[in-house]
Amino acid sequence: MSIEEEIYTRLQQMDVVPLLGGLVPENATAKLLGYTPSYFRQMASAGQSPLSYVRRGNRRFYKIADISKFVTETA
């Protein structure tokens, strides 16, 4: 199973459907990566988000491709 397949499987288990373009809401992204949603939100609002995000209105969404890179590539 590839990392992207695992991400999709875990999103299905959380009842989250990615938006077009593979965009995942901030809360679901935080849970996938092992962060609490509140901590992840604080990091993003302080400009220290571990991932780049796409804003839609007042919400942040993260791309599945970026989540996959974050998990597989070490610094």
Order of alpha helices (4+ residues) and beta strands (2+ residues): alpha-beta-alpha-alpha-beta-beta-alpha
